[in-house]
Amino acid sequence: MTSTAFETATPDPIAYLDRVAATDLSRSYKGRMLDELDIRPGQTALDLGCGPGTDLASLAQAVTATGTVIGVDHDQATVDAARERTSDQHTVTVRLGDIHDLPLPDRTADRARTDRVLQHVADPALALREIHRVLRPGGRLVMGEPDWDTLTIDHPDSGLSRAYTQYVTDKVVRNSRIGRQLPRLATGAGFAVPSVIAITPVFRDAQAADKILGLERTTQRAVAAGYLTEEAAGRWLDHLSTGPFLAAVTFYIVVAES
């Protein structure tokens, strides 16, 4: 089943986040999210699930020297990395905290963002209520999340593609359909949702897609979970590594106002 075309070792989490952030796709949607935040000088902006601080500098530039940026993440290693990377940004602070119970007073911030975070949390609805709590009236939240149920990978045997996507949806991502659910969940948390933007990136290069999707690693796990046989997985990976490649997944940017 093993293909030399794809990665087999799981990358370091911070290195993986850095790698994804460096792609043209990531730069494009992050820029769109920043535009939708409509940050003004002097405001307080939150990056919830900030990871190693990838987006903190752009938020700091937007709020200017008169504003404040607060990054929050639940993982100490990424908090340490974010603090080190923003040590020269005097408007930025990074805190260890849980998005379900933010270490912030009520009505702290004017703007907040989450980027591929809510797909992983235990209770997205609770997280959204907590974000609503810390935003001031008239504040804005911009969220970016994929809907993994829309993942499409071309293969001559469409049943293999369906089995692979089903495994990703069932087992790999905790809240795999969060992209389509965000407007409903945000409304339930007290937000108005004036805008939903759907972006569907298309991958034509198998190796580039693998750096984001982890095609072989995920296939191996799908075999172990009984979604694919060894023989089927071999056929699947052989075609992906040698044939014309196409994959796509829909990514939603949802704008919510408190």
VENFEN-V971900 format. One record per pair of residues at least 24 apart in sequence whose ideal C-beta (glycine too) atoms are under 10 Angstrom apart, sorted by the first residue. I is the first residue (numbers start at 1). J is the second residue. D is the distance in Angstrom with one decimal. If there is no record, write none. Layout:
i & j & d
I & J & D
I & J & D
//
This chain:
i & j & d
1 & 216 & 8.1
1 & 219 & 7.2
1 & 220 & 7.0
1 & 223 & 6.9
1 & 228 & 9.0
1 & 229 & 9.6
1 & 230 & 5.6
1 & 231 & 8.5
1 & 232 & 9.2
1 & 233 & 4.7
1 & 234 & 4.8
1 & 235 & 9.4
1 & 236 & 8.6
1 & 237 & 6.4
1 & 238 & 9.3
2 & 216 & 7.1
2 & 219 & 9.7
2 & 220 & 8.3
2 & 233 & 9.6
2 & 234 & 8.7
2 & 237 & 7.9
3 & 206 & 9.5
3 & 210 & 9.6
3 & 215 & 8.5
3 & 216 & 5.9
3 & 219 & 8.9
3 & 233 & 9.7
3 & 234 & 8.5
3 & 236 & 9.5
3 & 237 & 4.4
3 & 238 & 6.9
3 & 240 & 7.7
3 & 241 & 4.8
3 & 242 & 8.9
4 & 216 & 9.6
4 & 241 & 8.0
5 & 206 & 6.5
5 & 207 & 6.7
5 & 210 & 7.6
5 & 215 & 8.7
5 & 216 & 8.1
5 & 237 & 7.8
5 & 238 & 9.3
5 & 240 & 7.7
5 & 241 & 3.6
5 & 242 & 7.9
6 & 206 & 7.6
6 & 207 & 7.5
6 & 209 & 9.4
6 & 210 & 4.7
6 & 211 & 9.4
6 & 213 & 9.4
6 & 214 & 8.0
6 & 215 & 5.2
6 & 216 & 3.8
6 & 217 & 7.9
6 & 218 & 9.8
6 & 219 & 8.5
6 & 237 & 7.1
6 & 240 & 7.8
6 & 241 & 6.7
7 & 207 & 9.0
7 & 210 & 6.0
7 & 211 & 7.4
7 & 214 & 6.7
7 & 215 & 8.3
7 & 216 & 6.6
7 & 217 & 6.8
8 & 214 & 9.4
8 & 216 & 5.7
8 & 217 & 6.5
8 & 220 & 7.9
9 & 217 & 8.1
10 & 214 & 7.6
10 & 217 & 6.3
11 & 211 & 8.6
11 & 214 & 8.3
11 & 217 & 9.5
12 & 77 & 9.7
13 & 51 & 8.5
13 & 52 & 8.8
13 & 75 & 7.9
13 & 77 & 7.8
13 & 78 & 7.5
14 & 51 & 7.5
14 & 52 & 4.9
14 & 53 & 9.9
14 & 54 & 9.8
14 & 75 & 9.2
14 & 77 & 7.0
14 & 78 & 6.2
14 & 80 & 9.8
14 & 81 & 5.7
14 & 82 & 9.7
15 & 52 & 9.3
16 & 51 & 9.9
16 & 211 & 8.6
16 & 212 & 9.0
16 & 214 & 8.9
17 & 51 & 5.0
17 & 52 & 6.0
17 & 53 & 9.8
17 & 54 & 6.5
17 & 78 & 7.9
17 & 81 & 9.3
17 & 115 & 10.0
17 & 116 & 9.2
18 & 51 & 9.0
18 & 52 & 6.8
18 & 54 & 7.2
18 & 81 & 9.4
19 & 211 & 6.1
19 & 212 & 8.3
20 & 51 & 10.0
20 & 54 & 8.9
20 & 116 & 8.5
20 & 211 & 7.7
20 & 212 & 6.0
21 & 51 & 8.6
21 & 52 & 8.9
21 & 54 & 4.6
21 & 55 & 8.1
21 & 115 & 9.4
22 & 54 & 9.3
22 & 211 & 9.8
23 & 201 & 9.4
23 & 208 & 7.7
23 & 211 & 7.8
23 & 212 & 7.3
24 & 201 & 9.4
24 & 208 & 9.6
25 & 199 & 8.8
25 & 201 & 5.0
25 & 202 & 9.7
25 & 203 & 8.6
25 & 208 & 9.1
25 & 212 & 8.0
25 & 251 & 8.7
26 & 54 & 8.7
26 & 115 & 9.2
26 & 116 & 9.5
26 & 144 & 9.9
26 & 201 & 9.6
26 & 212 & 8.8
28 & 199 & 8.1
28 & 201 & 8.5
29 & 115 & 8.6
29 & 116 & 9.7
29 & 144 & 6.1
29 & 197 & 9.1
29 & 199 & 5.9
29 & 201 & 8.1
29 & 251 & 6.3
29 & 253 & 6.8
30 & 54 & 8.1
30 & 55 & 6.3
30 & 58 & 7.6
30 & 113 & 9.3
30 & 115 & 7.0
30 & 144 & 7.8
30 & 253 & 10.0
31 & 58 & 8.5
32 & 142 & 9.0
32 & 144 & 8.4
32 & 197 & 7.0
32 & 199 & 7.6
32 & 251 & 10.0
32 & 253 & 6.1
33 & 58 & 9.8
33 & 113 & 6.2
33 & 114 & 9.5
33 & 115 & 6.8
33 & 142 & 5.1
33 & 143 & 8.3
33 & 144 & 5.4
33 & 197 & 9.2
33 & 253 & 5.8
33 & 254 & 9.9
33 & 255 & 9.1
34 & 58 & 5.9
34 & 59 & 7.7
34 & 61 & 9.4
34 & 62 & 6.8
34 & 111 & 10.0
34 & 113 & 8.1
34 & 142 & 8.2
35 & 142 & 9.1
35 & 253 & 9.8
36 & 113 & 9.0
36 & 140 & 8.0
36 & 141 & 9.9
36 & 142 & 4.8
36 & 143 & 9.8
36 & 144 & 9.4
36 & 194 & 9.9
36 & 195 & 7.0
36 & 197 & 7.5
36 & 253 & 6.4
36 & 254 & 9.2
36 & 255 & 5.2
37 & 62 & 7.4
37 & 110 & 9.5
37 & 111 & 5.1
37 & 112 & 8.4
37 & 113 & 6.2
37 & 140 & 6.2
37 & 141 & 8.7
37 & 142 & 5.0
37 & 255 & 8.5
38 & 62 & 9.2
38 & 110 & 9.9
38 & 111 & 7.8
38 & 140 & 6.6
38 & 142 & 8.9
38 & 255 & 9.1
39 & 63 & 5.9
39 & 64 & 9.2
39 & 67 & 7.8
39 & 69 & 9.4
39 & 110 & 7.8
39 & 111 & 5.3
39 & 113 & 9.6
39 & 140 & 8.7
39 & 142 & 9.9
40 & 64 & 8.9
40 & 66 & 9.9
40 & 67 & 8.1
40 & 110 & 7.5
40 & 111 & 8.6
41 & 65 & 8.5
41 & 66 & 5.7
41 & 67 & 6.2
42 & 66 & 4.2
42 & 67 & 4.9
42 & 68 & 8.8
42 & 110 & 8.8
43 & 67 & 5.1
43 & 68 & 7.9
43 & 69 & 9.4
43 & 109 & 7.9
43 & 110 & 4.0
43 & 111 & 5.9
43 & 136 & 9.5
43 & 139 & 9.1
43 & 140 & 9.7
44 & 68 & 4.4
44 & 69 & 7.6
44 & 70 & 7.0
44 & 91 & 9.6
44 & 104 & 9.7
44 & 108 & 6.4
44 & 109 & 4.5
44 & 110 & 5.4
44 & 111 & 7.4
44 & 112 & 9.3
44 & 134 & 9.7
44 & 135 & 9.7
44 & 136 & 8.5
44 & 139 & 9.3
45 & 69 & 5.2
45 & 70 & 7.5
45 & 71 & 9.6
45 & 91 & 9.5
45 & 92 & 9.8
45 & 109 & 6.6
45 & 110 & 6.8
45 & 111 & 4.3
45 & 112 & 7.1
45 & 113 & 7.5
45 & 139 & 9.9
45 & 140 & 9.6
46 & 70 & 5.2
46 & 71 & 7.7
46 & 72 & 6.8
46 & 95 & 9.9
46 & 102 & 8.2
46 & 104 & 7.6
46 & 108 & 7.6
46 & 109 & 4.7
46 & 110 & 9.0
46 & 111 & 7.0
46 & 112 & 4.1
46 & 113 & 7.1
46 & 114 & 9.0
46 & 131 & 7.9
46 & 134 & 7.1
46 & 135 & 8.2
46 & 139 & 9.5
46 & 141 & 8.8
47 & 71 & 4.6
47 & 72 & 7.3
47 & 73 & 8.6
47 & 82 & 8.8
47 & 92 & 9.2
47 & 94 & 8.8
47 & 111 & 9.6
47 & 112 & 7.8
47 & 113 & 5.7
47 & 114 & 8.2
47 & 115 & 7.8
47 & 117 & 9.5
48 & 72 & 5.3
48 & 73 & 8.2
48 & 74 & 10.0
48 & 97 & 8.8
48 & 99 & 5.4
48 & 102 & 7.4
48 & 104 & 9.7
48 & 109 & 9.7
48 & 112 & 6.0
48 & 113 & 7.0
48 & 114 & 5.0
48 & 115 & 8.9
48 & 117 & 6.5
48 & 118 & 9.2
48 & 121 & 9.9
48 & 127 & 8.0
48 & 130 & 9.0
48 & 131 & 6.6
48 & 134 & 9.0
48 & 141 & 8.9
48 & 143 & 9.4
49 & 73 & 5.9
49 & 74 & 7.7
49 & 75 & 9.3
49 & 78 & 9.1
49 & 99 & 6.2
49 & 113 & 9.0
49 & 114 & 5.6
49 & 115 & 7.0
49 & 116 & 7.9
49 & 117 & 3.2
49 & 118 & 8.1
49 & 120 & 8.1
49 & 121 & 8.1
49 & 127 & 9.2
50 & 78 & 7.6
50 & 79 & 8.1
50 & 81 & 9.9
50 & 82 & 5.6
50 & 86 & 9.4
50 & 92 & 9.6
50 & 94 & 6.6
50 & 95 & 9.2
50 & 113 & 9.0
50 & 114 & 9.5
50 & 115 & 8.7
50 & 117 & 9.0
51 & 75 & 8.1
51 & 78 & 5.0
51 & 79 & 9.2
51 & 81 & 8.0
51 & 82 & 7.0
51 & 115 & 8.3
51 & 116 & 9.1
51 & 117 & 8.6
52 & 77 & 8.4
52 & 78 & 5.0
52 & 79 & 8.7
52 & 80 & 8.8
52 & 81 & 3.8
52 & 82 & 5.3
52 & 83 & 9.6
52 & 84 & 8.8
52 & 85 & 6.5
52 & 86 & 9.9
52 & 94 & 9.7
53 & 78 & 8.0
53 & 79 & 8.8
53 & 80 & 10.0
53 & 81 & 6.5
53 & 82 & 3.2
53 & 83 & 7.6
53 & 84 & 8.2
53 & 85 & 4.4
53 & 86 & 5.3
53 & 87 & 10.0
53 & 89 & 9.0
53 & 92 & 8.0
53 & 94 & 6.7
54 & 78 & 9.9
54 & 81 & 9.8
54 & 82 & 8.4
54 & 85 & 8.5
54 & 115 & 8.3
55 & 82 & 9.9
55 & 113 & 7.3
55 & 115 & 6.8
56 & 82 & 6.4
56 & 83 & 9.7
56 & 85 & 7.5
56 & 86 & 5.1
56 & 89 & 6.8
56 & 91 & 9.5
56 & 92 & 5.2
56 & 93 & 9.5
56 & 94 & 7.4
57 & 85 & 7.9
57 & 86 & 6.7
57 & 88 & 9.4
57 & 89 & 6.3
57 & 92 & 7.8
59 & 86 & 9.9
59 & 89 & 9.4
59 & 91 & 8.9
59 & 92 & 7.8
59 & 111 & 8.1
59 & 113 & 7.7
60 & 86 & 7.5
60 & 88 & 10.0
60 & 89 & 4.9
60 & 90 & 8.7
60 & 91 & 5.1
60 & 92 & 5.3
61 & 89 & 9.1
61 & 91 & 9.5
62 & 111 & 8.5
63 & 91 & 6.3
63 & 92 & 9.4
63 & 110 & 8.8
63 & 111 & 8.3
64 & 91 & 7.9
65 & 89 & 10.0
65 & 90 & 7.6
65 & 91 & 6.3
66 & 91 & 8.2
67 & 91 & 6.0
67 & 110 & 8.6
67 & 111 & 9.5
68 & 92 & 8.1
68 & 93 & 7.6
68 & 108 & 9.2
68 & 109 & 8.4
68 & 110 & 9.4
69 & 93 & 7.5
69 & 94 & 9.1
69 & 109 & 9.6
69 & 111 & 9.5
70 & 94 & 7.6
70 & 95 & 6.6
70 & 97 & 9.6
70 & 102 & 9.4
70 & 103 & 9.3
70 & 104 & 7.2
70 & 108 & 7.8
70 & 109 & 7.2
70 & 112 & 9.3
70 & 134 & 9.4
71 & 95 & 7.1
71 & 97 & 9.7
72 & 96 & 7.7
72 & 97 & 4.6
72 & 98 & 8.4
72 & 99 & 6.9
72 & 102 & 6.3
72 & 103 & 7.1
72 & 104 & 7.7
72 & 112 & 9.6
72 & 134 & 9.7
73 & 97 & 7.5
73 & 98 & 9.6
73 & 99 & 8.8
73 & 117 & 9.0
74 & 98 & 5.5
74 & 99 & 7.1
74 & 100 & 9.3
74 & 117 & 9.7
74 & 120 & 9.8
74 & 121 & 9.0
98 & 122 & 9.3
98 & 127 & 8.9
98 & 130 & 8.8
99 & 123 & 9.4
99 & 124 & 9.3
99 & 126 & 8.7
99 & 127 & 4.6
99 & 128 & 9.3
99 & 130 & 6.6
99 & 131 & 7.6
100 & 124 & 9.5
100 & 125 & 9.9
100 & 126 & 5.1
100 & 127 & 5.5
100 & 128 & 10.0
100 & 129 & 9.0
100 & 130 & 6.0
101 & 126 & 8.7
101 & 127 & 9.4
101 & 130 & 6.6
102 & 127 & 8.9
102 & 130 & 5.3
102 & 131 & 7.4
102 & 133 & 7.6
102 & 134 & 5.5
103 & 134 & 9.6
104 & 130 & 9.0
104 & 131 & 9.8
104 & 133 & 8.5
104 & 134 & 4.7
104 & 135 & 9.9
105 & 133 & 9.1
105 & 134 & 7.3
106 & 132 & 10.0
106 & 133 & 5.6
106 & 134 & 6.6
106 & 135 & 9.2
106 & 136 & 9.0
107 & 133 & 8.0
107 & 134 & 7.1
107 & 135 & 7.1
107 & 136 & 4.6
107 & 137 & 7.4
107 & 139 & 8.3
107 & 258 & 9.1
108 & 133 & 9.0
108 & 134 & 4.7
108 & 135 & 7.8
108 & 136 & 7.6
108 & 139 & 9.4
109 & 134 & 5.7
109 & 135 & 5.6
109 & 136 & 6.7
109 & 139 & 6.3
109 & 140 & 9.6
109 & 141 & 9.3
109 & 258 & 9.6
110 & 135 & 7.5
110 & 136 & 5.8
110 & 138 & 8.0
110 & 139 & 5.3
110 & 140 & 7.4
110 & 258 & 9.7
111 & 135 & 8.0
111 & 136 & 9.5
111 & 139 & 6.5
111 & 140 & 5.4
111 & 141 & 7.7
111 & 142 & 7.8
112 & 139 & 7.1
112 & 140 & 7.6
112 & 141 & 4.7
112 & 142 & 7.7
112 & 143 & 8.9
112 & 256 & 9.1
112 & 258 & 9.1
113 & 140 & 9.2
113 & 141 & 7.2
113 & 142 & 5.1
113 & 143 & 7.2
113 & 144 & 7.8
114 & 141 & 7.5
114 & 142 & 8.0
114 & 143 & 4.8
114 & 144 & 7.3
114 & 145 & 7.9
114 & 182 & 9.6
114 & 254 & 9.6
115 & 142 & 8.8
115 & 143 & 7.8
115 & 144 & 4.9
115 & 145 & 8.4
115 & 253 & 9.7
116 & 143 & 9.3
116 & 144 & 6.3
116 & 145 & 6.3
116 & 146 & 7.1
116 & 173 & 10.0
116 & 178 & 9.5
116 & 251 & 8.8
117 & 143 & 8.1
117 & 144 & 8.8
117 & 145 & 8.0
117 & 178 & 9.6
118 & 143 & 6.4
118 & 144 & 9.3
118 & 145 & 5.7
118 & 174 & 9.6
118 & 175 & 6.4
118 & 178 & 5.3
118 & 179 & 9.3
118 & 181 & 9.0
118 & 182 & 7.3
118 & 185 & 8.3
118 & 254 & 9.7
119 & 145 & 5.5
119 & 146 & 6.8
119 & 147 & 9.1
119 & 148 & 7.7
119 & 173 & 5.4
119 & 174 & 6.7
119 & 175 & 4.9
119 & 176 & 6.9
119 & 177 & 9.0
119 & 178 & 4.8
119 & 179 & 8.0
120 & 145 & 9.9
120 & 173 & 7.4
120 & 174 & 5.6
120 & 175 & 7.1
120 & 178 & 9.0
121 & 174 & 7.5
121 & 175 & 7.1
121 & 178 & 9.0
122 & 174 & 7.6
122 & 175 & 9.1
123 & 175 & 9.4
124 & 174 & 9.2
124 & 175 & 5.7
124 & 178 & 6.1
124 & 181 & 7.5
124 & 182 & 8.1
124 & 185 & 5.7
124 & 186 & 9.5
124 & 189 & 9.2
125 & 181 & 9.3
125 & 184 & 9.5
125 & 185 & 5.4
125 & 186 & 9.3
125 & 188 & 6.3
125 & 189 & 6.5
126 & 185 & 10.0
126 & 189 & 8.7
127 & 185 & 9.1
127 & 189 & 8.6
128 & 182 & 8.4
128 & 185 & 5.6
128 & 186 & 5.7
128 & 187 & 9.4
128 & 188 & 7.6
128 & 189 & 3.7
128 & 190 & 8.4
128 & 191 & 7.3
128 & 256 & 8.0
129 & 185 & 9.5
129 & 186 & 9.9
129 & 188 & 8.4
129 & 189 & 4.6
129 & 190 & 7.1
129 & 191 & 9.7
130 & 189 & 8.6
131 & 186 & 9.0
131 & 189 & 7.5
131 & 190 & 9.8
131 & 191 & 8.6
131 & 256 & 8.5
131 & 258 & 8.4
132 & 186 & 8.5
132 & 189 & 5.0
132 & 190 & 4.8
132 & 191 & 6.2
132 & 256 & 8.4
132 & 258 & 5.6
133 & 189 & 9.3
133 & 190 & 9.0
133 & 258 & 9.2
134 & 258 & 9.4
135 & 190 & 9.7
135 & 191 & 8.7
135 & 256 & 9.1
135 & 257 & 8.8
135 & 258 & 4.2
136 & 258 & 7.1
137 & 257 & 9.4
137 & 258 & 6.1
138 & 257 & 7.1
138 & 258 & 6.7
139 & 191 & 9.4
139 & 256 & 9.2
139 & 257 & 7.1
139 & 258 & 4.4
140 & 191 & 9.3
140 & 194 & 9.3
140 & 255 & 6.8
140 & 256 & 7.2
140 & 257 & 5.4
140 & 258 & 7.5
141 & 186 & 7.4
141 & 189 & 9.4
141 & 191 & 6.7
141 & 193 & 9.6
141 & 254 & 8.3
141 & 255 & 7.6
141 & 256 & 4.4
141 & 257 & 7.6
141 & 258 & 7.2
142 & 195 & 9.1
142 & 197 & 9.7
142 & 253 & 6.6
142 & 254 & 7.3
142 & 255 & 5.5
142 & 256 & 7.6
143 & 178 & 8.8
143 & 179 & 9.1
143 & 182 & 5.7
143 & 183 & 9.8
143 & 185 & 9.6
143 & 186 & 7.6
143 & 252 & 7.9
143 & 253 & 7.2
143 & 254 & 4.8
143 & 255 & 8.2
143 & 256 & 7.1
144 & 179 & 8.8
144 & 182 & 9.4
144 & 197 & 9.2
144 & 199 & 8.8
144 & 251 & 6.6
144 & 252 & 7.2
144 & 253 & 5.1
144 & 254 & 7.9
145 & 173 & 10.0
145 & 175 & 8.2
145 & 177 & 9.5
145 & 178 & 4.8
145 & 179 & 4.6
145 & 180 & 9.1
145 & 181 & 8.7
145 & 182 & 6.1
145 & 250 & 10.0
145 & 251 & 7.2
145 & 252 & 5.7
145 & 253 & 8.4
145 & 254 & 7.5
146 & 173 & 8.2
146 & 176 & 8.5
146 & 177 & 9.5
146 & 178 & 8.0
146 & 179 & 5.5
146 & 199 & 9.5
146 & 201 & 9.3
146 & 249 & 5.5
146 & 250 & 7.0
146 & 251 & 4.9
146 & 252 & 7.5
147 & 173 & 9.9
147 & 176 & 7.6
147 & 177 & 5.6
147 & 178 & 7.1
147 & 179 & 3.3
147 & 180 & 5.0
147 & 181 & 8.4
147 & 182 & 9.3
147 & 198 & 8.9
147 & 249 & 7.3
147 & 250 & 5.2
147 & 251 & 7.7
147 & 252 & 6.4
148 & 172 & 7.5
148 & 173 & 5.2
148 & 175 & 9.2
148 & 176 & 4.1
148 & 177 & 7.1
148 & 178 & 8.6
148 & 179 & 8.1
148 & 249 & 6.7
148 & 250 & 9.3
149 & 173 & 9.6
149 & 176 & 6.1
149 & 177 & 5.0
149 & 178 & 10.0
149 & 179 & 8.6
149 & 180 & 7.8
149 & 249 & 9.1
149 & 250 & 9.0
150 & 176 & 9.9
150 & 177 & 8.8
150 & 179 & 7.7
150 & 180 & 8.3
150 & 198 & 9.4
150 & 200 & 7.8
150 & 248 & 7.7
150 & 249 & 5.5
150 & 250 & 4.2
150 & 251 & 9.0
150 & 252 & 9.7
151 & 176 & 9.0
151 & 213 & 8.2
151 & 247 & 7.3
151 & 248 & 7.7
151 & 249 & 4.5
151 & 250 & 8.7
152 & 200 & 9.3
152 & 202 & 9.4
152 & 246 & 8.0
152 & 247 & 6.6
152 & 248 & 5.1
152 & 249 & 7.2
152 & 250 & 9.3
153 & 203 & 8.8
153 & 206 & 9.7
153 & 209 & 8.2
153 & 213 & 8.4
153 & 215 & 8.2
153 & 236 & 8.8
153 & 239 & 9.8
153 & 240 & 7.2
153 & 245 & 8.3
153 & 246 & 7.4
153 & 247 & 4.4
153 & 248 & 8.2
153 & 249 & 9.2
154 & 239 & 8.8
154 & 240 & 8.9
154 & 243 & 8.4
154 & 244 & 7.7
154 & 245 & 7.3
154 & 246 & 4.3
154 & 247 & 7.2
154 & 248 & 9.0
155 & 235 & 8.3
155 & 236 & 6.3
155 & 239 & 5.6
155 & 240 & 7.2
155 & 243 & 8.2
155 & 245 & 9.8
155 & 246 & 9.6
155 & 247 & 10.0
156 & 235 & 8.8
156 & 239 & 6.6
156 & 243 & 8.0
157 & 232 & 7.8
157 & 235 & 6.9
157 & 236 & 7.8
157 & 239 & 8.3
159 & 228 & 9.8
159 & 232 & 8.5
160 & 219 & 9.6
160 & 222 & 9.8
160 & 227 & 9.7
160 & 228 & 6.9
160 & 229 & 9.9
160 & 232 & 5.8
160 & 233 & 8.3
160 & 235 & 7.0
160 & 236 & 4.8
160 & 237 & 9.9
160 & 239 & 8.6
160 & 240 & 9.8
161 & 236 & 8.3
161 & 247 & 9.4
162 & 227 & 9.8
163 & 219 & 10.0
163 & 222 & 7.0
163 & 226 & 9.9
163 & 227 & 5.0
163 & 228 & 5.5
163 & 229 & 9.6
163 & 232 & 7.6
163 & 233 & 9.5
163 & 236 & 8.6
164 & 213 & 9.8
164 & 215 & 8.7
164 & 218 & 7.4
164 & 219 & 6.9
164 & 222 & 6.2
164 & 227 & 7.4
164 & 228 & 7.0
164 & 232 & 9.7
164 & 233 & 9.0
164 & 236 & 6.9
164 & 240 & 9.7
165 & 222 & 10.0
165 & 227 & 9.7
165 & 249 & 9.1
166 & 222 & 8.7
166 & 227 & 6.4
166 & 228 & 9.9
167 & 218 & 7.3
167 & 219 & 8.6
167 & 221 & 7.4
167 & 222 & 4.1
167 & 223 & 9.3
167 & 224 & 10.0
167 & 225 & 6.3
167 & 226 & 9.1
167 & 227 & 4.1
167 & 228 & 7.5
168 & 213 & 8.5
168 & 218 & 6.6
168 & 221 & 9.6
168 & 222 & 8.2
168 & 227 & 9.4
168 & 249 & 9.4
170 & 222 & 9.7
170 & 225 & 8.3
170 & 227 & 7.9
171 & 218 & 9.5
171 & 221 & 7.5
171 & 222 & 8.0
171 & 225 & 5.9
171 & 227 & 8.0
172 & 213 & 9.9
172 & 214 & 9.1
172 & 217 & 10.0
172 & 218 & 6.4
172 & 221 & 7.4
172 & 222 & 8.7
172 & 225 & 9.6
178 & 252 & 8.5
178 & 254 & 9.8
179 & 249 & 9.0
179 & 250 & 6.5
179 & 251 & 6.7
179 & 252 & 3.9
179 & 253 & 9.3
179 & 254 & 8.2
180 & 250 & 8.3
180 & 252 & 7.0
180 & 254 & 9.9
181 & 252 & 9.3
181 & 254 & 9.6
182 & 252 & 6.2
182 & 253 & 9.3
182 & 254 & 4.3
182 & 256 & 8.1
183 & 252 & 8.5
183 & 254 & 5.9
183 & 255 & 9.7
183 & 256 & 8.2
185 & 254 & 9.2
185 & 256 & 9.5
186 & 254 & 6.4
186 & 255 & 9.1
186 & 256 & 4.3
186 & 257 & 9.3
186 & 258 & 9.9
187 & 256 & 8.2
189 & 256 & 8.1
189 & 258 & 9.3
190 & 256 & 9.2
190 & 258 & 7.0
191 & 254 & 9.3
191 & 255 & 9.2
191 & 256 & 3.7
191 & 257 & 6.1
191 & 258 & 6.0
192 & 255 & 9.3
192 & 256 & 7.0
192 & 257 & 4.8
192 & 258 & 8.1
193 & 254 & 6.4
193 & 255 & 6.9
193 & 256 & 5.3
193 & 257 & 7.7
194 & 254 & 9.8
194 & 255 & 5.8
194 & 256 & 8.1
194 & 257 & 6.2
195 & 253 & 8.0
195 & 254 & 7.5
195 & 255 & 4.1
195 & 256 & 8.9
195 & 257 & 9.4
196 & 252 & 6.3
196 & 253 & 7.5
196 & 254 & 5.3
196 & 255 & 7.5
196 & 256 & 9.8
197 & 251 & 8.9
197 & 252 & 7.0
197 & 253 & 4.2
197 & 254 & 7.7
197 & 255 & 7.8
198 & 250 & 5.6
198 & 251 & 7.4
198 & 252 & 5.7
198 & 253 & 8.0
198 & 254 & 9.8
199 & 249 & 9.7
199 & 250 & 7.2
199 & 251 & 4.7
199 & 252 & 7.6
199 & 253 & 6.8
200 & 248 & 5.5
200 & 249 & 7.2
200 & 250 & 4.9
200 & 251 & 7.2
201 & 247 & 8.9
201 & 248 & 6.7
201 & 249 & 6.9
201 & 250 & 8.7
201 & 251 & 6.6
202 & 246 & 6.7
202 & 247 & 7.4
202 & 248 & 4.7
202 & 249 & 9.2
203 & 245 & 7.0
203 & 246 & 7.1
203 & 247 & 4.4
203 & 248 & 7.0
203 & 249 & 8.7
204 & 244 & 8.1
204 & 245 & 6.1
204 & 246 & 6.2
204 & 247 & 8.5
204 & 248 & 9.9
205 & 245 & 6.5
205 & 246 & 9.9
205 & 247 & 9.6
206 & 237 & 9.8
206 & 239 & 9.7
206 & 240 & 5.5
206 & 241 & 6.0
206 & 242 & 8.7
206 & 243 & 8.8
206 & 244 & 9.4
206 & 245 & 4.2
206 & 246 & 9.5
206 & 247 & 8.3
207 & 241 & 8.8
207 & 245 & 8.9
208 & 245 & 9.1
208 & 247 & 9.7
209 & 240 & 8.5
209 & 245 & 6.9
209 & 246 & 9.1
209 & 247 & 5.1
209 & 248 & 9.7
209 & 249 & 9.8
210 & 240 & 8.5
210 & 241 & 9.0
210 & 245 & 9.7
210 & 247 & 9.7
212 & 247 & 9.3
212 & 249 & 9.4
213 & 247 & 7.1
213 & 249 & 8.5
215 & 240 & 6.2
215 & 241 & 8.7
215 & 245 & 9.8
215 & 247 & 8.7
216 & 240 & 8.8
216 & 241 & 8.8
//
